[in-house]
């Protein structure tokens, strides 16, 4: 296959991934995604695959993982389908089924009738005039027992009862490159509202939300306060949905801001040259957006990469706070 065709497929894969909110895709991950489209889905230059899995989770590690993805069929995203994920050990010639888990569809709460909803700092909801075809995400809990290559099969049950499946491989890491569950969160001294002359220097939301820039991560840990930290760049993100994760976080403020510190951290520093913020570098993030749930002792209790719903986030928050 010539490099021009590979480049064409790579651009297509990157476009699809961006449509689901996974930014900062590295060349290695892009090549893997490209090969998955070519191999696992049997795509060809003349006939696109009938069913494609659009992963929003780039980080998979040994143990249990949030395995989140979208489904594309006939150039349209599938909504609320009956989906399951199977994991196979592919070290031998004959693949061995290891686990199977349901992948329920989680609706994005900041989309109404196909239109994005922006939550303003005063709590008002602004329904945008534009439309989005990204209305939710499929989420399974996938467990991997070792690092290396694994086979994944996604099964989709159609309305007539027939089942369509697609297969691909995923690489699992021994250790998470980002702060792992159960470990101490970096004691970052992120810039807050009182340290800048214009909130737009540290928040590209429109308008910026001062409620998300009141406390340094390090100070919240020192004060024994639980935290929800969202890493995202609403204005400059090239994806249609990486910005709305900040809106998802905002929906939790009325119910939980009296007991939890909510912090938004931009990915990029303000002004040229373009470079990651010191906090992003401390957390070693290679994609965005990310959300971390940190308890009062500064221990990471939950983490979410890519598109995340209020349902998932609130479930983790209630578990941390003992409200279940």
C-alpha positions as CSV (number, residue, x, y, z in Angstrom):
1,X,0.0,0.0,0.0
2,X,1.5,3.4,-1.0
3,X,2.1,6.1,1.6
4,X,-0.4,8.5,0.0
5,X,-3.2,6.0,0.7
6,X,-2.0,5.4,4.2
7,X,-1.9,9.2,4.7
8,X,-5.5,9.5,3.4
9,X,-6.7,6.8,5.8
10,X,-4.8,8.4,8.6
11,X,-6.5,11.8,8.0
12,X,-9.9,10.1,7.9
13,X,-9.2,8.3,11.2
14,X,-7.9,11.5,12.8
15,X,-11.1,13.3,11.7
16,X,-13.3,10.5,13.1
17,X,-11.4,10.5,16.4
18,X,-11.6,14.3,16.7
19,X,-15.3,14.1,16.2
20,X,-15.5,12.2,19.5
21,X,-13.2,14.4,21.4
22,X,-9.8,12.7,21.6
23,X,-7.3,15.4,20.9
24,X,-3.5,15.5,20.9
25,X,-3.3,12.2,19.1
26,X,0.3,11.0,18.8
27,X,1.7,9.7,15.5
28,X,2.0,6.2,17.0
29,X,-1.6,6.1,18.1
30,X,-2.7,7.5,14.8
31,X,-0.8,4.8,12.9
32,X,-2.4,2.2,15.2
33,X,-5.8,3.6,14.6
34,X,-5.1,3.6,10.8
35,X,-4.0,0.0,10.8
36,X,-7.0,-1.0,12.9
37,X,-9.3,0.5,10.2
38,X,-7.4,-1.2,7.5
39,X,-7.0,-4.6,9.2
40,X,-9.5,-5.1,12.0
41,X,-12.4,-3.6,10.0
42,X,-11.3,-4.9,6.6
43,X,-11.6,-1.4,5.1
44,X,-10.6,-0.9,1.5
45,X,-10.1,2.2,-0.7
46,X,-13.3,1.5,-2.6
47,X,-15.6,0.2,0.1
48,X,-15.7,1.6,3.7
49,X,-16.2,-0.7,6.6
50,X,-19.9,-1.2,7.5
51,X,-19.3,-0.7,11.2
52,X,-16.4,1.2,12.8
53,X,-15.4,1.6,16.4
54,X,-14.2,5.1,17.2
55,X,-12.2,4.8,20.4
56,X,-12.0,7.8,22.8
57,X,-9.9,5.9,25.3
58,X,-6.2,5.9,24.2
59,X,-4.8,4.8,27.6
60,X,-5.4,1.1,28.5
61,X,-3.4,-0.5,31.4
62,X,-3.3,-3.8,33.2
63,X,-6.4,-4.1,35.4
64,X,-9.9,-2.7,34.9
65,X,-10.3,0.1,32.4
66,X,-13.1,2.5,31.3
67,X,-13.4,1.4,27.6
68,X,-15.3,4.2,25.8
69,X,-16.1,4.5,22.1
70,X,-18.5,5.7,19.5
71,X,-19.9,3.6,16.6
72,X,-20.1,4.7,13.0
73,X,-22.2,3.0,10.4
74,X,-22.9,4.4,6.9
75,X,-21.3,7.7,8.0
76,X,-23.7,8.2,10.9
77,X,-23.1,7.7,14.6
78,X,-25.2,4.9,16.1
79,X,-27.3,6.0,19.1
80,X,-28.6,3.8,21.9
81,X,-27.7,0.5,20.3
82,X,-27.5,-2.8,22.2
83,X,-23.7,-3.3,22.4
84,X,-21.2,-5.7,24.1
85,X,-17.4,-5.8,24.2
86,X,-15.4,-9.1,24.2
87,X,-11.7,-9.2,25.1
88,X,-9.5,-12.0,23.6
89,X,-6.1,-13.3,24.5
90,X,-4.4,-13.4,21.1
91,X,-0.9,-14.7,22.0
92,X,-1.7,-18.1,20.5
93,X,-2.8,-18.8,17.0
94,X,-6.3,-19.5,18.3
95,X,-7.7,-16.4,20.1
96,X,-9.1,-17.2,23.6
97,X,-12.2,-15.3,24.9
98,X,-11.3,-13.9,28.3
99,X,-14.1,-11.5,29.2
100,X,-17.4,-10.1,27.9
101,X,-19.0,-7.0,29.2
102,X,-22.1,-4.9,28.2
103,X,-21.4,-1.4,26.8
104,X,-24.5,0.7,27.7
105,X,-25.0,3.9,25.8
106,X,-24.5,7.0,28.0
107,X,-26.4,10.1,26.7
108,X,-24.6,13.4,26.9
109,X,-26.6,15.6,29.2
110,X,-25.4,18.8,27.6
111,X,-27.1,18.1,24.3
112,X,-30.8,18.8,23.7
113,X,-32.6,17.7,20.5
114,X,-29.2,17.5,18.7
115,X,-28.1,21.0,19.8
116,X,-25.2,21.7,22.2
117,X,-26.1,23.3,25.6
118,X,-23.7,25.7,27.2
119,X,-23.9,26.2,31.0
120,X,-23.1,29.8,32.0
121,X,-21.4,30.7,35.3
122,X,-24.8,32.0,36.6
123,X,-26.4,28.6,35.9
124,X,-28.4,29.6,32.9
125,X,-28.5,27.2,29.9
126,X,-27.8,28.5,26.4
127,X,-28.9,26.2,23.6
128,X,-26.6,26.8,20.6
129,X,-28.1,27.2,17.2
130,X,-25.7,24.7,15.6
131,X,-26.3,20.9,15.7
132,X,-24.1,18.0,16.7
133,X,-24.3,14.3,15.8
134,X,-22.4,13.4,19.0
135,X,-25.1,12.7,21.5
136,X,-23.5,10.1,23.8
137,X,-20.9,7.4,24.2
138,X,-20.7,3.7,24.7
139,X,-18.9,2.7,27.9
140,X,-17.8,-0.8,29.0
141,X,-15.5,-2.0,31.8
142,X,-12.7,-4.0,30.2
143,X,-10.2,-5.9,32.2
144,X,-6.7,-6.9,30.9
145,X,-4.4,-9.3,32.9
146,X,-1.1,-8.4,31.3
147,X,0.6,-5.8,29.1
148,X,0.8,-6.3,25.4
149,X,-1.5,-6.8,22.5
150,X,-5.1,-7.9,23.0
151,X,-7.9,-8.6,20.7
152,X,-11.2,-6.8,21.1
153,X,-14.6,-7.6,19.5
154,X,-17.5,-5.2,19.6
155,X,-20.9,-6.7,18.9
156,X,-24.0,-4.6,18.0
157,X,-27.5,-6.1,18.0
158,X,-29.7,-4.6,15.3
159,X,-33.4,-3.9,15.6
160,X,-34.2,-7.1,13.7
161,X,-32.2,-9.2,16.1
162,X,-29.2,-9.7,13.9
163,X,-25.8,-9.1,15.3
164,X,-23.0,-7.2,13.6
165,X,-19.4,-7.4,14.9
166,X,-16.1,-5.7,14.3
167,X,-12.7,-6.7,15.6
168,X,-9.4,-4.9,16.2
169,X,-6.4,-5.1,18.4
170,X,-5.4,-2.8,21.4
171,X,-2.1,-2.4,23.1
172,X,-2.2,-2.5,26.9
173,X,0.4,-0.8,29.1
174,X,1.9,-2.2,32.2
175,X,1.8,1.1,34.0
176,X,-0.4,4.2,33.4
177,X,1.6,7.2,32.0
178,X,-0.9,9.5,33.7
179,X,-1.5,9.6,37.4
180,X,-2.9,6.1,38.3
181,X,-5.9,5.3,40.4
182,X,-5.1,4.9,44.1
183,X,-2.0,7.1,43.8
184,X,-1.3,10.6,45.0
185,X,-2.3,13.5,42.8
186,X,0.4,15.9,41.7
187,X,0.5,18.9,44.1
188,X,0.1,21.4,41.3
189,X,0.1,25.1,41.9
190,X,-2.2,26.0,39.0
191,X,-2.9,29.7,38.4
192,X,-6.2,30.9,39.9
193,X,-8.5,33.8,39.3
194,X,-6.8,36.1,41.9
195,X,-3.4,35.7,40.2
196,X,-4.4,37.0,36.7
197,X,-5.7,40.3,35.4
198,X,-8.1,38.7,33.0
199,X,-9.7,35.3,33.6
200,X,-9.4,34.6,29.9
201,X,-5.7,34.0,30.4
202,X,-6.6,30.8,32.2
203,X,-10.0,29.9,30.8
204,X,-10.9,29.8,27.2
205,X,-14.6,29.2,27.9
206,X,-17.1,31.8,26.7
207,X,-17.6,33.3,29.1
208,X,-14.9,32.2,31.5
209,X,-16.2,30.7,34.8
210,X,-14.6,32.1,38.0
211,X,-16.1,29.2,40.0
212,X,-13.6,26.8,38.4
213,X,-10.5,28.9,39.3
214,X,-10.7,29.6,43.0
215,X,-8.3,27.1,44.5
216,X,-4.9,25.6,43.6
217,X,-4.9,21.8,43.4
218,X,-2.1,21.7,46.0
219,X,-4.0,24.0,48.4
220,X,-7.2,21.9,48.2
221,X,-5.2,18.8,49.1
222,X,-3.5,20.6,52.0
223,X,-7.0,21.6,53.2
224,X,-8.3,18.1,53.0
225,X,-10.9,19.0,50.3
226,X,-12.1,16.5,47.6
227,X,-11.7,17.7,44.1
228,X,-13.0,17.3,40.5
229,X,-10.3,18.5,38.1
230,X,-11.1,18.9,34.4
231,X,-8.3,19.3,31.9
232,X,-9.7,20.8,28.6
233,X,-9.4,23.7,26.2
234,X,-13.0,24.7,25.3
235,X,-12.2,27.5,22.8
236,X,-9.2,26.1,21.0
237,X,-10.1,22.4,20.9
238,X,-10.5,21.2,17.3
239,X,-13.0,18.6,18.3
240,X,-16.8,19.2,18.5
241,X,-17.1,17.7,21.9
242,X,-13.9,18.2,24.0
243,X,-15.2,21.6,25.1
244,X,-18.5,20.3,26.5
245,X,-16.9,18.3,29.2
246,X,-16.4,21.5,31.1
247,X,-20.2,22.1,30.7
248,X,-20.7,18.6,32.0
249,X,-18.7,19.4,35.1
250,X,-20.6,22.7,35.6
251,X,-23.9,20.7,35.9
252,X,-22.6,19.3,39.1
253,X,-21.7,22.6,40.8
254,X,-25.2,23.4,42.3
255,X,-25.3,20.0,44.1
256,X,-21.7,19.5,45.1
257,X,-19.8,22.8,45.2
258,X,-20.3,23.1,49.0
259,X,-18.2,20.0,49.6
260,X,-16.0,19.6,46.5
261,X,-13.5,21.9,44.8
262,X,-14.1,22.1,41.1
263,X,-11.1,23.2,39.0
264,X,-10.7,23.7,35.2
265,X,-7.2,23.6,33.8
266,X,-6.4,24.7,30.3
267,X,-4.1,22.5,28.2
268,X,-2.1,25.4,26.7
269,X,-0.4,28.3,28.3
270,X,-1.6,31.7,27.3
271,X,0.4,33.5,24.6
272,X,3.2,32.4,22.2
273,X,5.0,30.1,21.9
274,X,2.4,27.5,22.2
275,X,3.3,25.0,24.9
276,X,1.6,22.9,27.5
277,X,0.7,24.4,30.8
278,X,3.0,23.4,33.7
279,X,0.1,21.6,35.4
280,X,-0.6,19.5,32.2
281,X,3.1,18.5,32.1
282,X,3.0,17.6,35.8
283,X,0.1,15.2,35.2
284,X,1.8,13.9,32.0
285,X,-1.3,14.1,29.8
286,X,-0.9,13.1,26.2
287,X,-4.5,13.6,25.1
288,X,-7.4,15.7,26.2
289,X,-9.9,16.2,27.7
290,X,-9.3,14.4,31.1
291,X,-11.3,14.5,34.3
292,X,-9.8,13.4,37.7
293,X,-11.8,12.8,40.9
294,X,-9.5,13.3,43.9
295,X,-10.4,12.6,47.6
296,X,-9.6,14.7,50.6
297,X,-6.3,12.9,51.2
298,X,-5.2,13.8,47.7
299,X,-5.6,10.3,46.3
300,X,-7.0,9.8,42.8
301,X,-10.2,7.8,43.0
302,X,-11.5,8.0,39.4
303,X,-10.3,9.3,36.0
304,X,-12.0,9.8,32.7
305,X,-10.4,10.3,29.3
306,X,-12.3,11.8,26.4
307,X,-16.1,12.4,26.3
308,X,-17.6,11.8,29.7
309,X,-21.2,12.1,30.9
310,X,-22.7,13.5,34.1
311,X,-24.0,10.1,35.0
312,X,-20.5,8.6,35.0
313,X,-18.9,11.5,36.8
314,X,-21.6,11.8,39.4
315,X,-21.5,8.1,40.1
316,X,-17.8,8.3,40.9
317,X,-18.3,11.5,43.0
318,X,-21.0,9.9,45.1
319,X,-18.9,6.8,45.7
320,X,-16.0,9.0,46.8
321,X,-18.2,11.0,49.1
322,X,-20.0,8.0,50.6
323,X,-23.4,9.1,49.3
324,X,-24.4,5.8,47.6
